[in-house]
Amino acid sequence: MTTPGGRPPGPLPLPLAVLFLALFDFFAMGIAAPVAQRDLTGGGSGAELILAAFSVPYAAGLLAGGVIGDRYGPRRMLAAGVCGYVAACLACAAAPVLPALLAARFAQGLAAAVMVPQAFTMVAAFPGRERHRAFAMLGATLGAGSVGGQLLGGLLVAALPAGLGWRAPFGVELLLGSAVLALIRRWPPDRSAGRPRVDGAGLLLTVGALAAVLGPVTIERAAGWSPPVLLSLLAAPVLVVALAVRRHREHRPAPTFADRRAVLAVAATGAVYAVQAALLLALSVRLQDDRHASAAAAGLTLAAYGAGFALTSLAGRALPRAVWWAGPVLALAGIALLTAGGGYAVPLALCGAGVGLLLPPLTAVALGGALPGAVARAAGVLATAQQSAVTLAVTGAGMLIRGGSPATSVREVALLCGGLMAAATALARAANGRRPAA
C-alpha cells in the first residue's frame, strides 16, 4: 500500500479518526448506558445489555474483518464499515425502545469490526520515519478517544435532559463518521493482485465460537445463567472443535506473523488492555455508585488516565528505548498508589502515562511482524486480542466489585491489574528482543 519513493500512502487522519470513533463509543457509552437504560425501561437491568450488544459482535467479528480486508482491500472495506457504522449510529440515536437500541448497537458492533482492522492496516502502511510518527499519533489518538469519551460523554449526559443526553454521543459519532467518509476519497484505491481466498465457513465458525464464549460472559449479570446463556457456553467447545477439524482437513490456515516477537507483542497488548479496562470500570463504579459523583465529575476524574496516555504516547518518539522500562514502571507505580488508597487522579494519570509509552511500540511490533499480504489479518488478530481481553477483564473486575465493599473492591482490582501488568511487562520485554537471524 506504500507509494513509490516512500511517500505516505494517504492522509493519516483517516485511520486515526476511525480508531477514535470506536474508542470514543466504548468510553462514552460506559457512562451513558445506565442513563439510556433508565430512560427506555424506567429502571431495572439493561445497561450491561446495551454495552454487550456492541462489544460481543465487535470482538467476535474483528478477525473476520481483518481477513476480508486482506481479500477485498482495506479502502473498500473501510468505506463499507464506516457506512454501516454511521447508519447504525443514526438508528441508535433514534431508538424509541430498548430492543430497537440493542439491535442498532449490534449492527454498530459488526460495522466496527469491519472498519477497525482496516484502520490499523492503513497506519502500518506508512513507511520509514513516517511510520514512527504514525504509531506515535496512534497512541495519542487512543488517549484522546478515552478522554473524549469519558469527558464529553459525561458532560453531555449531565447537561442534557435524560431522553437526549445518552443520545448525544451518537450525534458526535455521526458527525465524525461523515467526515471520515469524505476523507476516504483521498486514500489510494486498493490493489487487486495477490489477494488470498476467504474461507467463508471457517470465518463463520470462528465468529460463532468467539461469540459463544464472550456473549455469556458479558451478559451473565443482566441475564443470569438462563437457558440461552448456558446453551451458548455449551455450543462454544463444539464450534471450536468443528473449526479445528475444518482447518486440519480442508483449509490449513496461512501464517499471519513472520516471527514470535509479533505474537508476544499481541499477547502483551491484550494484557495491557485488560489492565486499562478493569481499572476504569472499578473506578467508574466507585465514583458514580458509591461516592455518588455525577457523570460529568466521574468523567473528569477518569479523563486523567487518557490525558496521561495522550501526552506520553507522543513523547515516546524521543525515547524509543526507554519506553520499554519506563512504561511499566509508571503504570505499576500508579497501581501501587491505588492499592494504598487515597485520591484517584494522580494514580490514573501515572497508569495512563505508562500505558501511553508502552502501547504504541507494542502495536508497531505486532503489525510490523505481519507477513506480506496479511497485515489486515494481523490487525484483526491484534484487535480481537485487545477486545477479548477487555471483555474478560471487565467480567472479572465486575465479580470483584459485586463481591466486596467499595474500597476493598478497588484495592482487589488494582492487585489483579498489578499482576496483569507484570505479565505484560515480561511479554513486552520478550517482544523487544532481537529478531531471529534470517
Secondary structure, 3 states (H helix, E strand, C coil): CCCHHHCCCCCCHHHHHHHHHHHHHHHHHHHHHHHHHHHHHCCCCCHHHHHHHHHHHHHHHHHHHHHHHHHHCHHHHHHHHHHHHHHHHHHHHHCCCHHHHHHHHHHHHHHHHHHHHHHHHHHHCCCHHHHHHHHHHHHHHHHHHHHHHHHHHHHHHHHCCHHHHCCHHHHHHHHHHHHHHHHHCCCCCCCCCCCCCCCHHHHHHHHHHHHHHHHHHHHHHHHCCCHHHHHHHHHHHHHHHHHHHHHHHCCCCCCCECCHHHHHHHHHHHHHHHHHHHHHHHHHHHHHHHCCCCHHHHHHHHHHHHHHHHHHHHHHHHCCCCHHHHHHHHHHHHHHHHHHCCCCHHHHHHHHHHHHHHHHHHHHHHHHCECCCCHHHHHHHHHHHHHHHHHHHHHHHHHHHHHCCHHHHHHHHHHHHHHHHHHHHHHHHHHCCCCCCC
